[in-house]
Amino acid sequence: MKQMKFAHKKFGVGASLALGVSALIVLAACGSSTAKVSPVAPPPATTSTTLHVASSAPVVLTTKTSTLGSILVDAKGMTLYTLTNAGKPVPCTGQCATFWPPLLLPSGMMTAMGAKGVTGLGTTSAASVLQVTEKGSPLYRFSKDSAPGDTNGEGISSFGGTWHVAKVASKTAATPPATAPPVTTPPVTMPSGTMPPATMPPATSPAVTSPPVTSPPATSPATPGGYY
């Protein structure tokens, strides 16, 4: 009887273990049949970059005046000046620049562009910015010019030099002196054939005639007494 109880008890424990193992196998099978989902990477963050494209608009143009002819002006038509002393550029900084504002390039522009007819433009560094030059001379405006085309600063002597309106470079080329073509004389050619020798007529002199010489008859003086 005890053996039967022990066997029943043993069988119950084995059945419980078998059920537990079966449950684990079922759970494992369910777990293995579940599709694996990979995490989706977020899209890369995009940053907006603003490109500063240099403008191609000219910063120096030309205009004509009744007194100074063709001159250089800025994009607003204001007259441009240079400050020189004995033909050499003089820097204009500090208080000078408050009366004579320099012509600066717009932000992002590295090259000074000129309109048709404008030549010799360049740049120079001025207070961490680029100032426009013309044939090496920095360009300025005058605070007393109130309207486009005004030239009130022409000839003013101040700040170590003399101010002059920047003019358009003349394109007139020097005309070489006119030279006459060399005169060539064709050689004189004689016609073919023989020419008769040149003969001089004989020189003839008129015959010299002398008048006949006549002598008077000789007379003897008479002898007295009839004697000879």
C-alpha positions, 0 to 999 in steps of 0.5 A, spaced: 500 500 500 505 504 501 509 503 495 502 504 491 502 511 495 509 512 493 508 511 486 502 515 485 506 521 489 512 520 484 508 520 478 504 526 480 511 530 481 513 527 474 507 529 471 508 536 474 515 537 472 513 534 465 507 540 464 512 545 467 517 543 461 512 543 456 509 550 458 516 552 457 517 549 451 511 552 448 513 559 451 520 559 448 516 557 441 512 563 442 518 567 443 522 564 437 516 565 432 515 573 434 518 577 429 524 581 431 523 589 430 530 593 429 529 600 432 528 605 427 534 610 427 531 617 427 533 621 420 539 626 421 538 633 423 538 638 417 541 644 418 540 650 414 546 654 411 545 661 408 550 662 402 553 669 401 553 670 394 557 676 392 553 681 388 555 682 381 552 689 381 558 694 380 560 699 385 563 704 381 559 707 375 560 713 371 556 720 369 557 726 366 558 733 368 558 740 365 564 742 368 569 736 369 566 731 364 566 724 365 567 722 373 566 716 377 560 715 382 558 710 387 551 706 386 547 712 388 550 717 383 554 720 389 561 723 386 567 719 388 574 723 390 581 721 391 586 725 397 593 726 394 599 730 396 605 731 390 601 725 386 601 720 392 595 717 396 594 720 403 590 715 408 584 718 410 582 715 417 579 718 424 575 724 423 577 725 416 573 719 415 567 722 418 567 728 413 569 724 407 566 717 408 570 711 404 567 707 399 567 700 402 565 693 398 558 690 401 559 684 405 560 678 402 563 681 396 571 680 395 572 684 388 570 691 386 566 691 380 565 697 375 560 699 370 562 699 363 568 704 362 571 704 369 578 701 369 583 700 374 579 698 380 582 694 386 581 694 394 585 695 400 584 693 407 581 699 412 578 697 419 577 690 417 573 691 411 575 692 404 575 699 401 575 700 393 581 704 390 582 706 383 589 706 380 591 705 387 588 711 390 582 709 395 575 712 393 571 717 398 565 721 398 564 728 401 559 729 406 557 736 403 555 733 397 547 733 397 545 730 391 548 726 385 553 729 381 555 734 386 562 736 386 563 741 392 569 737 394 573 738 388 580 742 390 579 742 397 585 742 401 585 738 408 587 732 412 594 733 409 592 733 401 588 736 396 581 732 394 580 731 387 574 728 383 575 721 380 575 722 373 574 717 367 580 715 364 581 717 357 582 712 352 584 717 347 591 714 344 596 718 341 596 719 334 603 717 331 606 723 326 604 722 319 610 720 315 610 721 307 611 715 303 618 715 300 619 717 293 622 713 288 624 715 281 624 710 276 630 709 272 631 712 265 632 707 260 634 708 253 630 705 247 634 699 244 638 701 238 644 704 236 645 712 236 649 716 231 655 719 234 654 726 236 658 730 232 660 738 233 660 742 227 667 745 225 668 752 228 669 757 223 672 764 224 671 770 220 677 771 215 681 777 218 682 782 212 687 788 213 687 794 209 693 795 204 698 799 206 700 805 202 706 809 202 706 816 200 711 818 194 718 820 196 719 827 194 726 830 194 727 837 196 729 842 190 737 844 189 738 851 188 741 853 182 738 847 178 743 842 180 741 835 182 
